[in-house]
Amino acid sequence: MREEKIKIYDALVSKCSRFKRKGKTMPYTSANGYMFSLFNKDNEIGIRFSKAIQEKYIKEIPTTIYKSYGAVMKGYILIPEKMWGDLDELAKLLDESYDYVMSLEPK
């Protein structure tokens, strides 16, 4: 089951040409010194946004904040599994997240 869900995450990331998937056991994406998406041990996808956009998507999608290993991930939203079937739409969110971290001061 985990491997099938990782394949979905990999397919999502492969739709975005400006960055690559990283991590062997805990898949993630990062740029500019910031992680901006993560596939956690609970087989959940989280994507990072600014605080304002995070709050907007929590209401619009609707969803919740994202946690990994019990810790709240700052700026991240949980991507509900019901959205995983539309990778083109998710790729837009992931690209938006990439643009956000690229706007931050490099780490």
Secondary structure as the mmCIF struct_conf table of DSSP 4:
data_model
#
loop_
_struct_conf.conf_type_id
_struct_conf.id
_struct_conf.beg_label_comp_id
_struct_conf.beg_label_asym_id
_struct_conf.beg_label_seq_id
_struct_conf.end_label_comp_id
_struct_conf.end_label_asym_id
_struct_conf.end_label_seq_id
HELX_RH_AL_P HELX_RH_AL_P1 ARG A 2 SER A 14
TURN_TY1_P TURN_TY1_P1 LYS A 15 LYS A 15
TURN_TY1_P TURN_TY1_P2 SER A 17 ARG A 18
STRN STRN1 LYS A 22 LYS A 22
BEND BEND1 LYS A 24 MET A 26
STRN STRN2 TYR A 28 ALA A 31
TURN_TY1_P TURN_TY1_P3 ASN A 32 GLY A 33
STRN STRN3 TYR A 34 PHE A 39
TURN_TY1_P TURN_TY1_P4 LYS A 41 ASP A 42
BEND BEND2 ASN A 43 ASN A 43
STRN STRN4 ILE A 45 ARG A 48
HELX_RH_AL_P HELX_RH_AL_P2 LYS A 51 GLU A 60
TURN_TY1_P TURN_TY1_P5 ILE A 61 PRO A 62
STRN STRN5 ILE A 65 SER A 68
TURN_TY1_P TURN_TY1_P6 TYR A 69 GLY A 70
STRN STRN6 ALA A 71 ILE A 79
HELX_RH_3T_P HELX_RH_3T_P1 GLU A 81 MET A 83
TURN_TY1_P TURN_TY1_P7 TRP A 84 GLY A 85
HELX_RH_AL_P HELX_RH_AL_P3 LEU A 87 SER A 103
BEND BEND3 LEU A 104 LEU A 104
HELX_LH_PP_P HELX_LH_PP_P1 GLU A 105 PRO A 106
#
